[in-house]
């Protein structure tokens, strides 16, 4: 399995990142719809969107097309964007996000704390989830400063009524610290490495 770190930069440099992102979005929507069929519970899907894709003039139409062609309930789609995606033109970002959230799509702010974090952004933009960047998780629970930063982010998120996901959780000690700190969701190798669609099919088949 090829990790994003090995091809995303090249895709951005060559200008194919928008087309690649659109293809991934369509594939994810179709797959989520498939998982939600055959009597299974509704399965949500979260899709990363690059700054160039989010800032593309046709982004709303691209999302609508992916949802229409797949038949996926918009409430099952979450779009992850970074702080840099919205801070370049926050006014435009508000319009795009409002149009999509009015349909039921939700947004998560990815890699929180590594970009242009500001309270004004959280106040203006309709995010429902905040993802703490892995750089703040790596040294927990031993790193006093990182523990303080994570705790502060969790308190901030609670103030804005945002769900929180900790990225890069790789040890049981990190998971325990986050749970005690009040972080209800984690992502990282401690829980699972990336898996293919067939593996997820099998996991869902065992649950339903």
C-alpha positions as CSV (number, residue, x, y, z in Angstrom):
1,X,0.0,0.0,0.0
2,X,1.5,3.4,-1.1
3,X,1.3,6.0,1.7
4,X,0.1,9.5,0.8
5,X,3.5,11.0,1.7
6,X,5.0,9.3,-1.3
7,X,2.7,10.7,-4.0
8,X,0.7,13.8,-2.7
9,X,3.6,16.3,-3.2
10,X,4.2,15.0,-6.7
11,X,0.5,15.2,-7.5
12,X,0.4,18.8,-6.4
13,X,3.5,19.7,-8.3
14,X,2.2,18.1,-11.6
15,X,-1.3,19.6,-11.1
16,X,-3.2,16.4,-11.0
17,X,-4.2,16.7,-7.4
18,X,-7.6,18.1,-8.1
19,X,-8.5,15.3,-10.6
20,X,-7.1,12.7,-8.1
21,X,-9.1,14.2,-5.3
22,X,-12.3,14.1,-7.3
23,X,-11.7,10.4,-8.2
24,X,-11.0,9.5,-4.5
25,X,-14.2,11.4,-3.4
26,X,-16.4,9.5,-6.0
27,X,-14.8,6.2,-5.0
28,X,-15.3,6.8,-1.3
29,X,-18.9,7.8,-1.8
30,X,-19.7,4.7,-3.9
31,X,-18.0,2.5,-1.3
32,X,-19.8,4.0,1.6
33,X,-23.1,3.5,-0.1
34,X,-22.2,-0.1,-0.8
35,X,-21.3,-0.7,2.9
36,X,-24.6,0.9,4.0
37,X,-26.7,-1.5,1.9
38,X,-27.8,-5.1,2.4
39,X,-29.3,-4.4,5.9
40,X,-26.1,-3.0,7.4
41,X,-26.0,0.1,9.5
42,X,-25.3,3.4,7.9
43,X,-21.5,3.6,7.5
44,X,-20.0,7.1,7.4
45,X,-16.9,8.0,5.4
46,X,-14.3,10.7,5.8
47,X,-12.4,12.1,2.8
48,X,-9.3,14.3,2.8
49,X,-9.5,17.3,0.5
50,X,-6.3,19.1,-0.5
51,X,-6.2,22.9,-0.4
52,X,-6.2,23.1,-4.2
53,X,-9.2,20.9,-4.5
54,X,-11.1,22.8,-1.8
55,X,-10.2,26.1,-3.4
56,X,-11.3,24.9,-6.9
57,X,-14.2,26.9,-8.2
58,X,-16.1,23.7,-9.0
59,X,-15.7,22.0,-5.6
60,X,-19.4,22.2,-4.6
61,X,-20.5,20.8,-7.9
62,X,-17.9,18.0,-7.6
63,X,-19.2,17.0,-4.2
64,X,-22.8,17.1,-5.3
65,X,-22.0,15.0,-8.4
66,X,-20.2,12.4,-6.2
67,X,-23.2,12.2,-3.9
68,X,-25.8,12.1,-6.6
69,X,-24.0,9.4,-8.7
70,X,-23.4,7.2,-5.6
71,X,-26.8,7.7,-3.9
72,X,-25.0,8.3,-0.6
73,X,-26.8,10.2,2.1
74,X,-24.9,13.5,2.4
75,X,-24.9,13.1,6.2
76,X,-22.6,10.1,5.8
77,X,-19.9,12.2,4.2
78,X,-17.3,14.1,6.2
79,X,-14.7,16.2,4.4
80,X,-11.4,16.8,6.1
81,X,-9.6,20.1,5.3
82,X,-6.5,21.7,6.8
83,X,-6.4,25.2,8.3
84,X,-4.4,26.5,5.3
85,X,-7.2,25.5,3.0
86,X,-9.6,28.0,4.5
87,X,-7.4,30.8,5.8
88,X,-6.3,32.0,2.3
89,X,-9.9,33.1,1.6
90,X,-12.0,32.6,4.6
91,X,-15.0,34.4,3.0
92,X,-15.1,31.9,0.1
93,X,-14.6,29.0,2.5
94,X,-17.7,30.1,4.5
95,X,-19.8,30.0,1.3
96,X,-18.6,26.6,0.2
97,X,-18.9,25.0,3.6
98,X,-22.4,26.5,4.2
99,X,-23.7,25.2,0.9
100,X,-22.5,21.7,1.6
101,X,-23.4,21.6,5.3
102,X,-26.9,22.8,4.4
103,X,-27.1,19.5,2.4
104,X,-26.0,17.5,5.4
105,X,-22.2,17.1,4.7
106,X,-20.0,17.7,7.7
107,X,-16.5,19.1,8.0
108,X,-13.4,18.2,10.1
109,X,-10.4,20.4,10.5
110,X,-7.4,18.2,9.9
111,X,-3.9,18.6,11.5
112,X,-5.1,21.2,13.9
113,X,-2.4,23.2,15.5
114,X,0.1,23.1,12.7
115,X,-1.3,26.0,10.5
116,X,-3.0,29.2,11.1
117,X,-5.1,28.2,14.1
118,X,-7.3,31.0,15.4
119,X,-10.5,31.3,17.3
120,X,-12.1,33.5,14.6
121,X,-11.8,30.6,12.2
122,X,-13.5,28.2,14.6
123,X,-16.2,30.8,15.2
124,X,-17.0,31.5,11.6
125,X,-16.7,28.1,9.9
126,X,-19.1,25.2,10.5
127,X,-16.7,22.5,11.6
128,X,-18.2,19.6,13.5
129,X,-14.9,17.8,14.3
130,X,-11.3,18.8,15.1
131,X,-8.3,16.5,14.5
132,X,-5.3,17.1,16.7
133,X,-2.1,16.8,14.7
134,X,0.1,13.8,15.4
135,X,3.0,16.0,16.2
136,X,1.4,16.9,19.6
137,X,0.6,13.2,20.3
138,X,4.0,11.7,19.7
139,X,5.6,12.7,23.0
140,X,2.5,12.1,25.2
141,X,2.2,11.1,28.0
142,X,5.8,11.9,29.0
143,X,6.1,15.3,27.3
144,X,4.8,17.9,29.7
145,X,4.4,20.6,27.1
146,X,2.6,18.4,24.6
147,X,0.3,17.1,27.2
148,X,-0.6,20.7,28.1
149,X,-1.2,21.6,24.5
150,X,-3.4,18.5,23.9
151,X,-5.4,19.3,27.1
152,X,-5.8,22.9,26.0
153,X,-7.0,21.9,22.5
154,X,-9.6,19.5,24.1
155,X,-10.9,22.3,26.3
156,X,-11.1,24.6,23.4
157,X,-13.0,22.0,21.3
158,X,-15.5,21.4,24.1
159,X,-16.1,25.2,24.3
160,X,-17.0,25.1,20.6
161,X,-19.0,21.9,21.0
162,X,-16.6,20.1,18.5
163,X,-15.9,16.4,18.5
164,X,-12.1,15.6,18.7
165,X,-10.0,13.0,17.1
166,X,-6.3,12.5,18.1
167,X,-4.1,11.5,15.2
168,X,-1.0,9.4,15.3
169,X,-1.9,7.3,18.4
170,X,0.6,4.4,18.4
171,X,0.9,3.2,22.0
172,X,-1.4,2.1,24.8
173,X,0.1,4.8,27.0
174,X,-0.9,7.5,24.5
175,X,-4.4,6.0,24.2
176,X,-4.8,5.9,28.0
177,X,-3.7,9.5,28.4
178,X,-6.1,10.7,25.7
179,X,-9.0,8.8,27.2
180,X,-8.3,10.2,30.7
181,X,-8.0,13.7,29.2
182,X,-11.5,13.3,27.7
183,X,-10.6,12.6,24.0
184,X,-13.2,10.1,22.8
185,X,-11.8,9.3,19.4
186,X,-8.3,8.2,18.2
187,X,-6.7,7.4,14.9
188,X,-3.4,5.6,14.4
189,X,-1.4,2.3,14.3
190,X,-2.4,1.5,17.9
191,X,-6.0,0.9,16.6
192,X,-5.2,-0.3,13.1
193,X,-2.9,0.2,10.2
194,X,-4.4,1.1,6.8
195,X,-6.4,-1.8,5.4
196,X,-7.9,-2.5,2.0
197,X,-11.6,-2.5,1.1
198,X,-11.9,-6.3,1.3
199,X,-10.6,-6.3,4.9
200,X,-13.2,-3.7,5.9
201,X,-15.9,-5.8,4.1
202,X,-14.9,-8.7,6.3
203,X,-14.9,-6.6,9.5
204,X,-18.4,-5.2,8.7
205,X,-19.6,-8.7,7.8
206,X,-18.7,-9.9,11.3
207,X,-20.5,-7.0,12.9
208,X,-23.8,-7.2,11.1
